Amino acid sequence: MLKVGIIGATAYTSLELIKILLRHPEVKITYLGVRRTDRPKISDIFPALKGLLDLPCETIEQKEIPGNIDLAFITLPPTISMQYVPLFTGKGIKVIDFSADYRFRDKSLYEKWYKAQHTDSKGIETAVYGLPELFREQIKKTNLVGNPGCYTTATILALAPLLLKGLIFSEDIIVDAKSGVSGRGREPKEDTHYCECNENIEAYSVGGHRHSPEIEHILSIKTHQKVSIQFVPHLIPMNRGILCTIYAKPKAGVYGRSSLHDDDVHKLYKEFYGKEPFVRIKEGNEMPKTKDVIFTNFCDIATKVTENRIIILSVIDNLIKGASGQAVQNMNVMCGFDEKMGLL
Ligand SMILES: NC(=O)c1ccc[n+]([C@@H]2O[C@H](COP(=O)([O-])OP(=O)(O)OC[C@H]3O[C@@H](n4cnc5c(N)ncnc54)[C@H](OP(=O)(O)O)[C@@H]3O)[C@@H](O)[C@H]2O)c1
């Protein structure tokens, strides 16, 4: 049995993670770390866990780390995570970090967008980006995974086949993204109050959302070209789920004819993701729906070719394929378990 700990156990993503791990036959949750000091049971914080996991939470200490774990999931906010991760990696404990602290290979890019000095240079240099569909071989060999962001997962999976085949202009891409409110975390913020977000839809962080550089950075590394996107996220009155509608400009003449057809693009996606257990390509005119993927680790994708654009639509559950499900998928890859274990 793999002994796992969760550091930041009161987070939304931690509740989802615990639910998945309780179904996993090779894992035992042996440690839950929180910043409060009153040692509450996790089932007092999340009553949904009563009778399923009644483990008391311990106070996380920067000096002392738990001795009874083989792998740590860190579900803390960016800039806080990096204060804890080296304590675990330094002792040879595998780490999957949910924040942005280990998603960038370029420290200065991270520091520019997160307005903080990165204090774990070795970690940021050696971490592997935890998107198994694109980086599986590297994930198998690493002890430290930077688990991708939610918008990032939906966008990168949607764009990778076309960019890797060189079928679209890599600097002319528009991403219109919509997320349910749990994407903003459990801690209340003004725009996540019920009266503010219910019966409302609005864009936020236009031109400056932190997932934009992450998408560009990872796709540029993976496809060996400069990728540049216009990314506009919207908050919509749902608990969970993300829909990305992406507009890309096709290059002319790539298939020996003046334009691409629907069938060309559909076939490309079917082949690219043919062996992937968690990416499903829609048929015909069927469009992806958040309802079909919430509470699952699936990413559903559809493509459509119009006069002068290729439109790609993708949906995920921000808390599962966008966070905790993906983290378990990464754990399975890192530990040599069946990649689907606990998830299907
Ligand atoms: N929500 C999503 O859809 C989503 C998707 C992908 C990735 N992520 C990432 O996953 C991580 C967790 O996200 P979340 O939405 O689940 O967060 P959340 O519900 O807002 O919870 C944040 C957690 O961090 C703890 N925390 C905050 N500041 C801390 C500090 N200074 N020291 C110690 N602990 C601190 C909180 O503890 P208290 O309970 O004591 O405040 C809580 O456990 C974040 O890095 C986020 O960016 C989230």
The ligand as a Gaussian input file, in Angstrom:
#p B3LYP/6-31G(d) Opt

LIG

0 1
 N      -10.324000      25.026000      -7.543000
 C       -9.940000      24.537000      -8.695000
 O      -10.751000      24.256000      -9.589000
 C       -8.475000      24.300000      -8.950000
 C       -8.115000      23.696000     -10.159000
 C       -6.756000      23.455000     -10.435000
 C       -5.801000      23.822000      -9.505000
 N       -6.175000      24.426000      -8.344000
 C       -5.094000      24.765000      -7.404000
 O       -5.163000      23.834000      -6.332000
 C       -4.786000      24.468000      -5.096000
 C       -5.957000      24.360000      -4.136000
 O       -7.074000      25.005000      -4.741000
 P       -8.515000      25.012000      -4.067000
 O       -9.393000      25.742000      -5.009000
 O       -8.881000      23.645000      -3.651000
 O       -8.200000      25.917000      -2.800000
 P       -9.141000      26.420000      -1.615000
 O      -10.392000      25.606000      -1.588000
 O       -9.263000      27.886000      -1.715000
 O       -8.232000      26.052000      -0.354000
 C       -6.953000      26.580000      -0.173000
 C       -6.223000      25.746000       0.857000
 O       -4.967000      26.343000       1.150000
 C       -4.879000      26.598000       2.561000
 N       -4.104000      27.814000       2.776000
 C       -4.354000      29.035000       2.242000
 N       -3.382000      29.895000       2.629000
 C       -2.512000      29.191000       3.415000
 C       -1.327000      29.525000       4.119000
 N       -0.820000      30.751000       4.108000
 N       -0.682000      28.532000       4.822000
 C       -1.186000      27.282000       4.855000
 N       -2.334000      26.912000       4.209000
 C       -2.977000      27.865000       3.507000
 C       -6.316000      26.729000       3.005000
 O       -6.388000      26.505000       4.389000
 P       -7.547000      27.146000       5.315000
 O       -8.750000      26.236000       5.176000
 O       -6.942000      27.136000       6.664000
 O       -7.819000      28.525000       4.770000
 C       -6.970000      25.625000       2.178000
 O       -6.691000      24.350000       2.712000
 C       -4.420000      25.912000      -5.459000
 O       -3.056000      26.013000      -5.684000
 C       -5.199000      26.140000      -6.767000
 O       -4.604000      27.125000      -7.571000
 C       -7.483000      24.654000      -8.038000

